[in-house]
Structures are given as structure tokens and as C-alpha cells.
Amino acid sequence: MANRFRGFLPVVVDVETAGFNSKTDALLEIAAVTLTMDENGFLIIDQSYEAQVEPFEGANLEKSALDFTGIDPYDPERESVPEREALESIFKPIRKSIKAHDCKRAVLVGHNASFDQGFVNAASDRAEIKRNPFHPFSTFDTATLAGLAFGQTVLAKACQVAGIDFDGKKAHSALYDTMKTAELFCIIVNRWKELGGWEMVDEYDDYDQ
């Protein structure tokens, strides 16, 4: 895994929020899926993690965003926790996976990844977490990759073309969307391998040395 992604471990992330501004709007849900490789070098899903997040003090809650996701931030059944606790429950197993795969850092994989990355970084800064496992700006964006591979940039449509089951009624749950994004990313990466792309990279590395 470390050789495949230049020392970075791809970790798929999705967030549900109360708006589009990572600095002012609440982070409400976060989910992450770690990836690994099988014995044939194909990318597969490893473990999944999720947390319900309490709105930070003074957070903006856009009604339109809440209506869209169907999340009630103050529903006691959510069992939400403060941002720091939520992030550490996600970051801790990611750090372990980074170490287990001999990688240096995680790189965030997301559908429109800059959105998820912005909220993860903003929440991490607010919580004063010093060991954010993710690269601060590099990402793999499955919206872009799916546009290239399947001619679709919407997650549901890209999954449909890729042959991945997608239930629209379960969408906009951080864990569900993360799992589907992970499946999509694995299919794209593995198809590139099947087409001989990874062997081309190996040959280039040998030549470069």
C-alpha cells in the first residue's frame, strides 16, 4: 500500500453539515473508511468508523441544510459528542492503520473532497488537535475520477454506471455515503490496475532509478 500511493494511506471520508461554510457552519456527522490491499494487490475496504457531532459553540445551523439531510442536531437519540471527541474517535484508528501499512500520512478520499477536507481541517483546528493524520491539502476526489472513468460526477449516478447498488433513501448519511464512495474509489483504482496502469508506474520507477 505504501508503494502504491507514495507513502500515503487513502482514507475515505464523508461529512454531513449544517451549511457550506466550514468556518461558521456546524459539523454534524463524520464517517471514515480505511482501505487495504488483498493478496493480489487490489484495493479493498478495511474498516469503517462514524461519529455524531455536537454543533460547536456559536455554530451556524442553516435550516435548508438541516432539511436536506434530515438531521436534528439536538436529538438526544443521536448520541452526539463534542468535535474533539468525535474526531479523535476517527483519527485514532486511522493513525493505527497508517502505521500498520508503513505509510507516512493519510490522504483524504472524498466525493467533492475539498468540501469534506475543509470541514475536517476546520473542526480539527477548533479542537486544537495537533496530530491531524490527513495531509493538509492533498486529496483524491472521486467526483473528478468518476467523471474521467464513467462520465458521471454525481455520486449516485457514478455508482449506477459502475455497477454499485445505491439507495437514494439512505444517502446523506455520512457512513452510507462514505461506504459508497469507498466502493467507487476501489473500482476505479482496481480497473486502472487491470488495464496495466500500475505496471506502467512500476516500469517508470525502475527507469527513474
N, C-alpha and C positions, 0 to 999 in steps of 0.2 A: 504493500500500500504506500509506504513512504517513497519508494522509487517511482511509482505511477504518478504521483502528484507533487513531486519535487519537495518531499518532506512535509507536506500539508495533509491533514486528515479532513476530507469533506464531511461536514455535518449539516444535515438538512434542518432548516428552522422555519417555523411559521408563527406569526403573532396575530392576535386579534386585539383591536384597539378601539378607543373612543374618539377617533378622528385621524387626521393625516399628518399632524404636526408632532414629531417625536419629542420636541422640547416642551410642549404645552399640554398635549393630549395623553390620556391615561393608557398605559399598557394593561390589558385585562387578561390575556391568556398568552402563554408561550409553550411551544412544544418543540422537541428536537428528536431527530433520529440519527443515530450513528450508523456508519457503514463499514463493511469489511469486505474481504475477498474470499471466494471459495478456492478449492484446491486447483482449479483451472484458471485462476486469475480473473474471474468475473466478479463484478461488484454486486454485493447483496446487502440487504437490510440486516442490521445487527440488533440494536436495542432502541426502544423509544422511551421518551420522558415527557411529562407535561406538568404544568403548574397553573393554577388560577391565581391572579394577581390583584391585590387591593390597589385602587387608584391612589397615587401618591398625593400628599397634602397639596391642595391648591390645583389639582389636575382639572383640565377642561374635559367635559363629557358632552360630546356632540350628540344631540338626540337622533339625528339622521343616521349616525354611525351605530348607535345602540339599536335602533330599529332594524338596521340592515343585518347585524349579527344576531339579534335576539338576546343579547346578554343583559342581565340586570346586575350592575356592578355590586349592588349591596344585598343581593340574595344570599341569605346565610347558608343555603344548601351548596353554594359554590365552594365553600371551604377555602376561600382565598387567603393568601398570606402576603405580607409586605414584599416589595420589589426585591430587596436584598435576599430574603429567604427563598423567594421563588427562583431568582437567578442562580443562587448557589446550588439549589437542588438540581438544576440543569447543568451548570458548569462543572460540578464535581465529577460526575461520571464521564463527561466529555474529556476532562483532563486525564482521567484514568485511561480512556480509550486512546488518546494521543500517545501516552507513554507506552501502552501495550503494542501500538503499531510502529513504534520507533519514529514517530513524527515530531516535528518541532512545534507545530501550532495547528489549530483548526482553521478551516476556511468555510465560511457560511455558504450553503447552497439554499437558494430560495426562489420562489416564483415572483418575479419583480423584486429581486434580492435586496436592492438598495433600501426599500421600504422596511423590510424586516431588520436589516442591519442597523438602520437609523434608530429604530426603537430599542434594539438590544444595547447599542452603544450608549444611548441617552439614559436608559434605565441603569446601566452599569455605572455610569458617571454619577448619577444621583445617589446610588447606593454606595459610592466610594469603594467599588470593588477594584482592587489593584491588579488582579490576575485574570482579566478577561481572556479566555482561551482563544478567542477568534482574532484573526488578522484584522487590523483596524479598518481596512478599506477594500481589500480584495474579496471577490465573491465569484461563485458560479451562479449564473442567472438562468433558470430553466425556461423562462419566457423567451429569452433570446435563443437558447439551444433548441427549444421545441419549434420555434419559428424556422430555424435552419433545417432541423431534421424532419419535421412533419408539416410545415406550412401553417402552423397554428400557434398563437401566443396566449390564448385563454386556457387556463389550466384544464377545465372540463373538456374542452374541445380537443386539446392536445392529448389528453388521456384517451379520449374516444378513438382518435386516429391511431394511437399507439397500442390499442387493444387492452387498455386498463379499465376495469369497471369503475364507474364514478357515479355516486348517488348524490344528486343535487340537494336532497333534503338534509344530508349530513355535512354538506360544505359549510364553510365559515366556522367550523370548529377547528381550533389550531391543530389538534392531534390528527384529525382526519385529513386536513389539507397537507400536513407535513408528510403523512404516510404516502399520499398520492404523488406528491412532489418527489419523494424519495424513489418511488417506483419508476416515475418518469425519468429521473436522472440516471438511474441504473440502466434502464433500457437504452438510453441514448449512448452512454459510455460503453456499454457492452456491445452495442451494434457497431460502434466505431472499431472496437477490438476485433469483431468478427470480420469486418471489412479489411483488416490488415493494418489499420491505422497505428495501433500500438507497436506493431513490429517495425513500422517505419520510424517511429520515435526511437526505438532501441537501436536501429541501424544508424540513425543520426548521432545518438550519444556515443556509439562506438567510434564513428568517424571523427567526432569532435574531440575525442580524447587523443 
